Amino acid sequence: MTKFAALLESTEPVLVDFSAEWCGPCKQLKPILEQVKSKVGAQAKIIKIDVDKNRSLADKFQIRSVPTLILFKGGKVVWRQSGVVPASTLESIIRSNQ
């Protein structure tokens, strides 16, 4: 099992930000994710995956646009959305999946 796959199997929520360096909305999402991380702390992991550097992961999760956020818990997708999402929305989705 890869390190990434093992991380997704976690019992705590794992929010994955599939993004790209060239993507404007992805840059807008960065401070939002930092704000969410400061609010939820150790209750969830937030990681960023560059789709250009990780094509196989982007294909596996059928990423068609960036940014795409996927929340995993216990290896399962519990929420998914493309585009910029407000910090309050992300925080409440993470908390409801703890």
N, C-alpha and C positions, 0 to 999 in steps of 0.2 A: 504494500500500500504506500502510495506517495505521501509526502509530508502534507500536501494540500488536501488529499482525500482524508487523511487522518484528522486534520483540522475540522473538516466539514462534519465528521462523525461526532463532534463534541456535543455534550449535553447542554452546553450554553449556546445561545444564538450566535451565529457567525454571519455578519453582513459583508458581502463581497461586492466591491465596486469594480465592475468591468469598465475600463476607460482606455483612453489613448492620449498621448502627448499633444497631438494636434487638435484635440477636441475642446472648443470653447466652453460648452456647458460642463464638461468634466472639470475644468479649472474652477468654475463657479461652485461646484459641488465640494471641492476640497475643504474650504472653511466650514461648510455645513457639517461635513463628516467629523471634523475636529471638534466642533461644538457638541455634536451628539456623543462623541467619545468622552468628552469631559463630563457630560451628564450621566451616562450609563456606566462609565468606569469599567470595572472588571466583570460586570454583568453580561457583557457581550464582547466579541472580538470584531474588529472592523479591519478588513484588509482590501488592498487595491491590487487589481490584476490588469496589466497592460495587454490589451488584446493583440497588439502588433507583435509583442514579444512572446505571447503565449497563445498562439493560433489554435493549438489543439484543445485548450480549455475553452476558448471562445466557441469553437465548433461544437464541442461536447455539450455546452449549455445553450447552444443556438442563439448566440449573441448576434443580433442583426443591426443594432444601433447602440451607440455609446452616448452618455453613460447608461449602463443597465445595472441596477442594484438587485441582488438576490439575497434573501435571508434564508439561511439553512439552520436546521436544528436536528440533531441526531441523524445527519446525512440526508435529510429530506428538505426539499424546497418548500418553505412555508409562506413565502411572499416574494413577488418579483414585480419590478416596474422599471421602465425606461424613462430617462429624462431626469431633470433636477427635481428633487423632492425636499420639501421644507423640513428643517431640523425637528420641529415639534411632531410632525407626522412620523418620521423615522424613529424618534424616541418612543412614541406610543406603540408602534408596531413591534419594536424590540421588546419593550416591557410586556406586551400582551403575549409574547412567545417565550417567556422565561420559564 
